[in-house]
Amino acid sequence: MKNLGMYFLAILTGVLTGIVTIPYRYLIEKSIYIRKIIFADKNSFLIHIEVLLGLYLIVLLINKFVEILPLISGSGIPQARAQTYGRFKMKYPVKDFTLKFIGGILGISSGFSLGREGPSVQVGALIGEWISKVFNVNKIGRKYLIMSGSSAGLSSAFTAPLASTLFIAEELEKFFNYRLIIFSFLGAITSGFMASKVFTDNIYLQIPRVFPNNFTLGKYIVIIILFSAFISVIGKSFTSSLIYFQKLYYNTKLNKYIKLFLITLSVYLMGTFFIDLTAGGESYLIKVVKTDNISFFMLAIAIVIKLLFSTLSYATGFPGGIFLPLLVTGGLSGKLFGLFLVYFNIIEPINIGIFVLLGMAGAFIVVVRSPVTGIILLLEMTNNFTMLPLLTLTGACVYIISYIMDVKPIYDILYEIIKRKDNNKGTVELVFEIGSNSYFDNMKIKDVILPENCKITSLERRKSELVLKDNLLIETSDIIGITVDRIDIEKFYNVFRTMANEV
């Protein structure tokens, strides 16, 4: 019962996150109609010039947002992790999520190939932090409300509460305990329920899921291994391209306004000649899946363009994620592999949809390195659990193959980038709640052995801050603060969390 108030706040976080992120998703989905108007073939030359200039002004505005608040740039998922670690304190969470919201809508609606999920996660995390301040929640509660908001944001982006909960544990926190799961799930199920009432048309149900009826178990395994190798190459290319374009963008010695104009020009050209590949690209994926006469060559070109444009879009640092473009790239790659099998009479055209779904999950697992989340996400998106055995087999294969190919988790790479940009020095206090039978439980302060430059600096018991004394006994449910050098936050965070046996 002691957590009842916190459970209510987790639900409230989910509600408020849904109120913000569901319109965000809605506006982005409907923006395709605006792009079809401004990039229409029948538009005159003058209108095209006006569109180009208008896009440039939008790009300049988004860039200004990012310059004002650098932490709203990019996906938002690494930033949410940094929030829970205490590396970054959001002094003005309302201002942060407002600019993230506006910047994300402007960028994705203009045609940048970015996903809605990253900003939704960060907006949720910021709302969780804001609620913790409004209700004067302790340091541990703040951490769990950030997780609740992050999970709620992802859930409203895909209407996938279970996958969102698992993503927080598997990728954001890389740690499992029951309260983490409960708080994440409360936020996710709340916003996911709200999203399900607004987005009633699940486009992924249009992907046919007809299994080949002439496959033996051995044939399935061989095909899946070959398919997993192919998807691993696609995923590796996605990760490598994203890193390459980020380095290229920031290391290119061009005037800022010229660089931004070149980015604007790339968006304009994509909108003019490949409008279906702009923004997330979900509608194009469904159109391709339902088309029988698309050529192998044209589909391969579309995959290359989508992959390169998505990673280039992300390199700008504009608010937007990689989930959706990655899933679309994986789905298109699955279609390509399916066409190859059809050409050699291995499967029927009706079976291609299976490989589209496997491609989506496979690409996610290769790049993000979160196999459980990838599998559950596709199951929830398609509302079909008959795919579970094949998704599990594919997930295991791509995970192993991509490990052999040395594909690093993309969010770890992106986190390291924002970590390197943190030029602040000094120390940070990490807070943990003491679980029973932990290393700290029933131990005197003076007897606690910690690594060099790490020190217990605070202890809260039943909402009261205690004066630290050498003989003070640490008890179960105490909240302790351990100060570490800023450079060592990630090194010690989960070590101390395990020592505390947080539950």
C-alpha positions in Angstrom: 0.0 0.0 0.0 2.9 2.3 0.6 3.4 2.7 -3.2 -0.3 3.5 -3.9 0.3 7.2 -4.2 3.3 6.6 -6.6 1.2 4.2 -8.7 -1.4 7.0 -9.1 1.4 9.4 -10.2 2.6 6.8 -12.7 -0.9 6.6 -14.2 -1.1 10.3 -14.2 2.2 10.5 -16.0 0.8 8.1 -18.6 -2.4 10.2 -19.0 -0.5 13.5 -19.5 2.0 11.8 -21.8 -0.8 10.4 -23.9 -2.5 13.8 -24.0 0.7 15.3 -25.5 2.1 12.5 -27.6 -1.2 11.2 -29.2 -1.8 14.6 -31.0 1.9 14.5 -31.9 1.4 11.2 -33.6 -1.9 12.2 -35.2 -0.5 15.4 -36.7 2.6 13.6 -38.1 0.4 10.9 -39.7 -1.9 13.5 -41.3 1.0 15.6 -42.5 1.3 13.3 -45.6 -1.6 15.2 -47.1 0.3 18.5 -46.7 3.3 17.1 -48.4 1.2 15.8 -51.3 -0.1 19.3 -51.9 3.2 21.2 -51.6 5.2 18.6 -53.6 2.5 18.1 -56.3 3.7 17.7 -59.9 1.2 20.2 -61.1 2.6 23.0 -59.0 4.2 25.8 -60.9 7.9 26.7 -60.8 7.2 29.7 -58.6 5.4 27.5 -56.1 8.3 25.1 -56.0 10.6 28.0 -55.2 8.3 29.1 -52.5 8.2 25.5 -51.1 12.0 25.3 -51.0 12.3 28.7 -49.2 9.5 27.7 -46.8 11.3 24.5 -46.0 14.5 26.4 -45.4 12.8 28.7 -42.9 11.4 25.7 -41.1 14.9 24.1 -41.0 16.4 27.3 -39.6 13.7 27.4 -36.9 14.3 23.8 -35.9 18.0 24.4 -35.8 17.4 27.4 -33.6 15.4 25.2 -31.2 18.3 22.7 -31.0 20.8 25.5 -30.4 18.7 26.9 -27.6 18.2 23.5 -25.9 20.7 21.0 -27.2 19.2 18.1 -25.2 16.1 18.1 -27.4 18.1 17.0 -30.4 18.0 13.6 -32.0 16.0 10.7 -30.8 15.4 11.5 -27.1 15.9 7.9 -26.0 19.6 8.4 -25.0 18.6 11.7 -23.3 16.0 9.9 -21.3 18.6 7.4 -20.1 20.9 10.3 -19.1 18.0 11.8 -17.1 17.5 8.6 -15.0 21.3 8.4 -14.5 21.3 12.0 -13.3 23.8 13.1 -15.9 21.5 15.8 -17.1 19.0 17.7 -15.0 16.1 19.2 -16.8 15.7 22.6 -15.2 12.8 23.6 -17.5 11.0 20.4 -18.5 7.9 22.1 -19.8 10.0 24.3 -22.1 12.1 21.3 -23.2 9.1 19.1 -24.2 7.4 22.1 -25.9 10.3 22.7 -28.2 10.8 19.0 -28.7 7.1 18.6 -29.6 7.1 21.6 -32.1 10.5 20.7 -33.6 9.5 17.1 -34.1 6.2 17.9 -35.8 7.9 20.6 -38.1 10.8 18.3 -39.1 8.9 15.1 -39.7 5.9 16.8 -41.3 8.3 18.6 -43.7 9.6 15.3 -44.9 12.7 14.4 -42.8 12.8 10.6 -42.5 12.6 10.5 -38.7 10.4 8.5 -36.3 7.8 9.8 -33.9 8.8 7.4 -31.1 12.1 9.0 -29.9 10.6 12.4 -29.2 7.5 10.7 -27.6 9.9 8.9 -25.2 11.7 12.1 -24.3 8.5 14.1 -23.9 7.2 11.3 -21.6 10.4 11.4 -19.6 10.2 15.2 -19.2 6.6 14.9 -18.1 7.6 12.3 -15.5 10.3 14.7 -14.2 7.8 17.6 -14.1 5.3 15.6 -12.1 8.0 14.5 -9.7 8.7 18.2 -9.1 5.1 19.3 -8.8 4.3 16.5 -6.2 7.7 16.9 -4.4 8.5 13.2 -5.0 11.8 11.8 -3.6 14.8 11.1 -5.7 13.9 7.4 -6.2 10.3 8.3 -7.2 11.6 10.8 -9.7 13.6 8.1 -11.4 10.6 5.7 -11.6 8.3 8.5 -12.9 10.8 9.3 -15.7 10.7 5.6 -16.7 6.9 5.6 -16.5 6.8 8.6 -18.8 9.3 7.2 -21.2 7.4 3.9 -21.5 4.1 5.9 -21.9 5.6 7.9 -24.8 6.8 4.8 -26.7 3.4 3.1 -26.1 1.4 6.0 -27.5 3.7 6.1 -30.5 3.0 2.4 -31.4 0.1 1.4 -29.2 2.4 -1.3 -27.8 2.4 -1.2 -24.0 4.1 -4.5 -23.4 7.0 -3.9 -25.8 7.3 -0.3 -24.4 7.6 -1.7 -20.8 10.2 -4.3 -21.9 12.2 -1.6 -23.9 12.6 0.5 -20.7 14.1 -2.5 -18.9 16.0 -4.1 -21.7 17.4 -1.0 -23.4 16.9 2.2 -21.4 17.8 0.9 -17.9 19.4 -2.4 -18.8 18.1 -3.6 -15.5 15.1 -5.6 -14.3 13.2 -5.3 -11.0 9.6 -5.5 -10.2 9.0 -1.8 -9.5 10.7 -0.8 -12.7 8.3 -3.1 -14.6 5.2 -2.0 -12.7 5.8 1.7 -13.0 6.8 1.4 -16.7 3.7 -0.7 -17.4 1.3 1.6 -15.6 2.5 4.5 -17.8 2.5 2.4 -20.9 -0.9 0.7 -20.5 -2.5 4.1 -19.7 -1.2 5.9 -22.8 -1.5 2.8 -24.9 -5.2 2.5 -24.0 -5.7 6.2 -24.9 -3.9 5.7 -28.2 -6.0 2.6 -29.1 -9.2 4.7 -28.8 -7.8 7.3 -31.3 -5.9 5.1 -33.7 -8.5 2.4 -34.4 -7.2 1.5 -37.9 -4.1 -0.7 -37.6 -2.5 -0.6 -41.0 -0.2 -3.5 -40.2 -3.2 -5.8 -40.2 -3.1 -5.3 -44.0 0.1 -7.3 -44.2 -0.9 -10.9 -45.2 0.4 -13.6 -42.8 0.1 -16.8 -44.8 2.7 -19.4 -43.9 4.3 -21.6 -46.7 2.5 -24.9 -46.5 5.2 -27.0 -48.1 8.1 -26.1 -45.7 9.7 -28.7 -43.5 11.4 -27.7 -40.2 14.8 -28.0 -41.9 13.7 -25.8 -44.8 12.4 -23.2 -42.4 15.7 -23.1 -40.5 17.8 -22.8 -43.7 15.7 -20.0 -45.1 15.6 -18.2 -41.8 19.4 -18.3 -41.4 19.9 -17.0 -44.9 17.3 -14.3 -44.3 18.9 -13.4 -41.0 22.3 -13.0 -42.7 20.7 -10.6 -45.3 18.9 -8.6 -42.6 22.0 -8.4 -40.5 23.8 -6.8 -43.5 21.0 -4.3 -43.9 21.1 -3.5 -40.1 24.9 -3.2 -40.1 24.6 -0.8 -43.1 22.0 1.3 -41.3 24.2 1.7 -38.2 27.4 2.4 -40.2 25.6 4.9 -42.4 24.1 6.7 -39.4 27.5 7.0 -37.7 29.1 8.1 -41.0 26.6 10.8 -41.7 26.8 12.2 -38.1 30.6 12.5 -38.4 30.3 14.0 -41.9 27.7 16.5 -40.9 29.5 17.8 -37.8 33.0 17.7 -39.3 32.2 19.4 -42.7 33.7 22.8 -42.6 30.9 24.7 -44.3 29.0 27.8 -43.3 26.1 26.8 -41.1 23.5 28.4 -43.4 24.9 26.7 -46.5 25.0 23.4 -44.7 21.4 23.8 -43.6 20.4 24.8 -47.1 21.9 21.6 -48.6 19.9 19.6 -46.0 16.8 21.5 -47.0 17.5 20.8 -50.7 17.8 17.1 -50.0 14.4 17.1 -48.3 12.9 19.1 -51.2 14.3 16.6 -53.7 13.0 13.7 -51.8 9.6 15.2 -51.5 9.5 16.0 -55.2 10.8 12.7 -56.6 10.3 10.1 -53.7 7.5 11.5 -51.6 6.5 8.1 -50.3 9.9 7.7 -48.7 9.7 10.9 -46.7 8.8 11.0 -43.0 8.3 7.5 -41.4 7.3 5.8 -44.6 4.7 3.4 -43.1 2.1 4.1 -45.9 4.7 3.3 -48.5 5.6 0.0 -46.8 1.9 -1.1 -46.8 1.6 0.0 -50.5 4.6 -2.1 -51.5 3.3 -5.1 -49.5 0.0 -4.9 -51.4 1.7 -4.5 -54.8 2.5 -7.6 -56.7 4.2 -6.1 -59.8 7.0 -4.0 -58.2 10.3 -4.8 -59.8 13.2 -6.3 -57.8 15.5 -3.5 -58.9 13.2 -0.6 -58.1 12.6 -2.0 -54.6 16.3 -2.4 -54.0 16.8 1.3 -55.0 14.0 2.3 -52.7 15.6 0.5 -49.8 19.0 2.2 -50.4 17.4 5.6 -50.7 15.3 5.1 -47.5 18.3 3.9 -45.5 20.5 6.8 -46.6 17.9 9.5 -46.3 16.9 8.3 -42.8 20.4 8.2 -41.5 21.2 11.6 -43.1 18.0 13.1 -41.6 19.1 11.8 -38.1 22.6 13.3 -38.6 21.2 16.8 -38.5 20.3 16.4 -34.9 16.8 17.5 -35.4 14.1 16.1 -33.1 13.1 12.6 -34.3 13.8 9.0 -33.8 15.0 6.0 -35.9 12.5 3.3 -34.9 10.0 3.9 -37.6 12.4 4.4 -40.5 14.3 1.4 -39.3 11.2 -0.8 -39.2 10.2 0.4 -42.7 13.7 -0.3 -44.1 13.5 -3.8 -42.5 10.0 -4.4 -43.9 11.0 -3.4 -47.4 14.1 -5.6 -47.2 11.9 -8.5 -46.2 9.7 -7.9 -49.2 12.9 -7.9 -51.4 14.0 -11.2 -49.9 10.5 -12.6 -50.5 10.6 -11.6 -54.1 13.9 -13.4 -54.5 12.3 -16.6 -53.0 9.2 -16.2 -55.3 11.5 -15.9 -58.4 13.1 -19.3 -57.5 9.6 -20.8 -56.8 10.5 -21.4 -53.1 7.4 -19.6 -51.8 4.2 -18.2 -53.3 3.6 -14.4 -53.5 1.0 -14.6 -50.8 3.8 -15.7 -48.3 5.9 -12.6 -48.8 4.1 -10.8 -45.9 5.7 -13.2 -43.5 9.2 -12.0 -44.5 8.1 -8.3 -44.3 7.2 -8.7 -40.7 10.3 -10.8 -39.9 12.4 -8.1 -41.7 10.9 -5.4 -39.4 11.7 -7.3 -36.3 15.1 -8.5 -37.6 16.3 -5.0 -38.5 15.2 -3.7 -35.1 17.0 -6.4 -33.3 20.2 -6.0 -35.3 20.4 -2.2 -34.8 18.9 -1.8 -31.3 20.2 -5.1 -29.9 17.0 -5.6 -27.9 15.6 -9.0 -29.1 12.8 -9.4 -26.6 11.5 -5.9 -27.3 11.7 -6.4 -31.1 9.7 -9.6 -31.0 7.0 -8.4 -28.7 6.8 -5.1 -30.6 5.9 -6.9 -33.8 3.5 -9.2 -32.1 1.6 -6.2 -30.6 1.7 -4.2 -33.9 0.3 -7.0 -35.9 -2.0 -8.4 -33.2 -1.0 -11.9 -34.2 0.8 -14.3 -31.9 1.0 -17.1 -34.4 4.2 -15.3 -35.6 6.0 -15.9 -32.3 8.0 -19.1 -33.2 9.3 -17.6 -36.4 10.0 -14.2 -34.8 11.9 -16.0 -32.0 14.0 -18.1 -34.4 14.7 -15.0 -36.6 15.5 -12.9 -33.6 18.0 -15.5 -32.2 19.7 -15.8 -35.6 20.0 -12.1 -36.4 21.2 -11.5 -32.8 24.0 -14.0 -33.2 25.0 -13.1 -36.7 25.0 -9.3 -36.0 27.1 -10.1 -32.9 29.6 -11.9 -35.1 29.5 -8.9 -37.4 30.3 -6.7 -34.4 27.2 -4.5 -34.7 27.1 -2.3 -31.6 23.8 -1.3 -30.0 22.8 2.0 -31.7 21.5 3.7 -28.5 24.7 2.9 -26.7 26.6 4.6 -29.5 24.3 7.6 -29.5 24.5 7.8 -25.7 28.3 7.9 -25.9 28.0 10.8 -28.3 25.9 13.0 -26.0 28.1 11.9 -23.0 31.2 13.2 -24.8 29.3 16.5 -25.3 28.9 16.8 -21.5 31.8 19.1 -20.6 30.7 19.6 -17.0 33.1 18.5 -14.4 32.7 17.5 -10.7 30.6 14.9 -9.1 27.0 13.5 -9.4 25.0 11.9 -6.7 23.4 8.5 -7.7 20.5 7.4 -5.6 19.3 3.9 -4.8 16.7 2.3 -2.5 18.1 -0.4 -0.2 16.6 -3.8 -0.6 16.6 -6.5 2.0 19.7 -8.7 2.2 21.6 -6.3 0.0 25.3 -5.4 0.5 24.3 -2.2 2.3 21.5 -3.6 4.4 22.1 -3.6 8.2 25.6 -2.1 7.7 27.1 0.9 9.4 28.2 3.8 7.2 31.8 3.5 8.4 31.9 -0.2 7.3 30.8 0.4 3.7 33.6 -0.2 1.2 33.2 1.7 -2.0 35.6 2.4 -4.9 38.0 5.3 -4.8 36.3 8.7 -5.2 32.9 7.2 -4.3 31.2 8.3 -1.1 27.8 8.0 0.6 26.6 11.6 0.9 23.0 11.4 1.9 20.5 9.0 3.5 16.8 9.4 3.6 14.6 7.3 5.9 10.8 7.5 5.9 10.9 10.9 4.0 13.4 12.4 6.5 17.0 13.3 5.7 19.3 11.8 8.3 22.6 13.3 9.5 25.4 11.0 8.3 27.4 9.5 11.1 30.0 6.7 11.1 27.8 4.5 13.3 24.6 5.2 11.5 23.0 1.8 10.5 21.7 1.5 6.9 18.2 -0.2 6.9 16.0 -1.7 4.3 14.0 0.9 2.3 16.5 3.6 3.1 17.4 5.8 0.1 21.1 6.4 -0.1 23.0 8.9 -2.3 26.4 7.9 -3.5 28.6 10.7 -5.0 30.8 9.6 -8.0 32.9 11.5 -10.4 30.9 12.6 -13.4 33.0 10.6 -15.7 32.2 7.4 -13.8 28.4 7.6 -13.7 27.8 4.8 -16.2 30.6 2.7 -14.8 29.0 2.5 -11.3 25.3 3.1 -11.8 24.2 -0.5 -12.2 27.0 -1.8 -10.0 25.7 0.1 -7.0 22.1 -0.6 -8.0 22.9 -4.3 -7.9 24.7 -3.9 -4.5 21.6 -2.1 -3.2 19.4 -4.9 -4.5 16.7 -2.4 -5.6 13.4 -4.1 -5.9 
